[in-house]
């Protein structure tokens, strides 16, 4: 493959790449549903790097995948990590649920997003002590008390995370009232 220094200036390359990705991601989604998946999450860990033309590079490709997944009768969660406008994303893309990353202020997102929200906790918190963990977890649970919410991290568990902290996290979430 030839390295394209000015990737964003080559519309033909971008369009072809997006078509190929769309085709193969849909095959993967279909295989997951056929294997019994009852919900699909579209992880776009690089969304925050898109700095222009959101319609072409973020919204249109994601809408295609969301609509396809919904046509299969399966709800779809979107994780557009790093974006700053979740409200517009949700209104344009229309996922069943949105997953937020740990750079999102949970108090700001709750007022503008009317679908269920998932995630948000910084995985670094699991590297702290149990007292800090409890405060931070309860902060999220309290903020989303009256909004449909699935507790989750704002990205994956770090390799150095101790299993005891994960167990404590689960205990805190399960005991929240």
C-alpha positions in Angstrom: 0.0 0.0 0.0 1.2 3.5 -0.8 1.4 6.0 2.0 -0.8 8.9 1.2 0.7 12.0 2.9 -2.3 14.2 2.1 -5.0 11.6 2.8 -7.8 14.1 3.4 -7.2 15.8 0.1 -7.7 12.5 -1.9 -11.5 12.2 -2.1 -11.3 9.1 -4.3 -9.1 7.3 -1.8 -11.4 8.3 1.1 -14.6 7.3 -0.7 -13.2 3.9 -1.6 -11.9 3.3 1.9 -15.2 4.2 3.4 -17.1 1.9 1.0 -14.8 -1.0 1.8 -15.0 -0.4 5.6 -18.8 -0.2 5.4 -19.1 -3.4 3.5 -16.9 -5.4 5.8 -18.2 -3.9 9.0 -21.8 -4.8 7.9 -20.6 -8.4 7.3 -19.2 -8.5 10.8 -22.4 -7.0 12.3 -24.5 -9.6 10.4 -22.3 -12.4 11.6 -22.5 -11.2 15.2 -26.3 -11.0 15.0 -26.5 -14.5 13.5 -24.3 -15.8 16.3 -26.8 -14.4 18.9 -25.7 -10.8 19.6 -28.7 -9.0 21.0 -27.1 -5.5 20.8 -24.2 -4.1 18.7 -21.8 -1.4 19.7 -20.0 0.6 17.1 -16.6 1.7 18.5 -15.1 4.6 16.8 -12.2 5.3 19.0 -10.7 7.8 16.5 -13.8 10.1 16.1 -12.2 12.8 18.0 -9.4 13.2 15.4 -11.9 14.3 12.8 -11.5 18.0 12.7 -13.6 18.9 9.6 -16.4 17.5 7.4 -18.2 15.6 10.2 -21.0 14.8 7.8 -18.8 12.9 5.4 -16.3 11.3 7.7 -18.4 10.6 10.9 -22.1 11.0 10.5 -22.7 9.4 7.1 -20.6 6.2 7.7 -22.0 5.8 11.1 -25.6 6.3 10.0 -25.1 3.6 7.4 -24.0 1.1 10.1 -26.7 2.2 12.6 -29.5 1.9 10.0 -28.2 -1.5 8.9 -28.1 -2.8 12.4 -31.6 -1.5 13.2 -32.8 -3.2 10.0 -31.6 -6.5 11.5 -33.9 -5.8 14.5 -31.0 -5.2 16.9 -30.4 -2.0 19.0 -27.1 -0.2 18.4 -24.8 1.7 20.8 -22.4 4.2 19.3 -19.1 5.1 20.9 -17.8 8.2 19.1 -14.8 8.6 21.4 -13.3 12.1 21.6 -16.1 14.1 20.0 -17.3 17.3 21.7 -20.9 17.5 20.5 -22.7 14.3 21.6 -26.0 16.1 21.3 -25.7 16.7 17.6 -24.2 13.3 17.0 -27.2 11.6 18.7 -29.8 13.8 16.8 -28.1 13.1 13.4 -27.0 9.4 13.8 -29.9 8.3 16.0 -28.3 5.4 17.8 -30.3 3.4 20.4 -27.8 4.4 23.0 -24.6 6.4 23.2 -21.4 5.5 25.0 -19.4 8.5 26.4 -15.7 8.6 27.0 -14.0 9.9 30.2 -13.3 13.4 28.8 -17.0 14.1 28.7 -18.5 16.1 31.6 -21.5 13.9 32.5 -23.4 16.9 33.8 -23.2 18.6 30.4 -24.3 15.6 28.4 -27.4 14.7 30.4 -29.3 17.8 29.5 -28.9 17.4 25.7 -29.1 13.7 25.1 -32.5 12.0 25.4 -31.4 8.4 24.7 -29.8 6.0 27.2 -26.2 6.8 28.0 -23.4 4.4 28.8 -19.9 4.8 30.2 -17.9 7.8 31.3 -15.7 6.7 34.2 -12.0 7.2 33.6 -10.2 3.8 33.8 -7.4 5.5 35.6 -9.7 5.7 38.7 -9.2 1.9 39.0 -5.5 2.6 39.7 -6.4 4.7 42.7 -7.6 3.6 46.1 -11.1 2.2 47.0 -12.2 5.4 48.6 -11.6 7.5 45.5 -13.2 4.7 43.4 -16.3 4.8 45.5 -16.6 8.6 45.2 -16.1 8.7 41.4 -18.4 5.8 40.7 -21.2 7.2 42.9 -20.8 10.6 41.2 -21.7 9.0 37.9 -24.5 6.9 39.4 -26.0 10.0 41.1 -25.8 12.2 38.0 -27.6 9.6 35.9 -30.0 8.5 38.6 -33.1 9.8 36.7 -31.8 9.1 33.2 -31.5 5.7 31.4 -27.9 4.8 32.1 -25.6 1.8 31.8 -22.6 2.1 34.1 -19.3 1.5 32.3 -15.8 2.9 31.9 -15.1 5.6 29.4 -12.7 3.2 27.7 -11.1 -0.1 28.4 -9.5 -1.4 31.6 -5.8 -0.7 31.8 -3.4 -3.7 31.9 -2.0 -2.7 35.3 -5.5 -2.6 36.9 -5.8 -5.0 39.9 -8.7 -7.4 39.9 -9.5 -6.4 43.4 -10.4 -2.9 42.2 -12.6 -4.3 39.5 -14.4 -6.4 42.1 -14.8 -3.3 44.3 -16.2 -1.4 41.3 -18.8 -4.1 40.7 -19.7 -4.1 44.4 -20.2 -0.3 44.5 -22.4 -0.3 41.4 -24.5 -3.2 42.6 -25.1 -1.7 46.0 -26.1 1.8 44.7 -29.6 2.8 45.7 
